[in-house]
Amino acid sequence: MMSRVQHENLVQFIGACKDPLMVIVTELLPGMSLRKYLISIRPNLLDLHVALNYALDIARAMECLHANGIIHRDLKPGTSSV
């Protein structure tokens, strides 16, 4: 199912296996997680426009997944790339 889902805000699915453990393989992205980025800019705050753009990008990606019957289940700053 993931192999047919493509969106500019989603990593590209490469493959998966279930035996002996469930493993999902995706492309490797440059950069860092949103969590690491937020920690790196401390004590500064994230600019409101930047924060809104990140939120919209994440929402668009989730909308694409949900439209294809997929639920992320682990959405958090540590699993979102910037």
Secondary structure, 3 states (H helix, E strand, C coil): CHHHCCCCCCCCEEEEECCCCCEEEECCCCCCEHHHHHHHCCCCCCCHHHHHHHHHHHHHHHHHHHHCCCCCCCCCHHHCEC
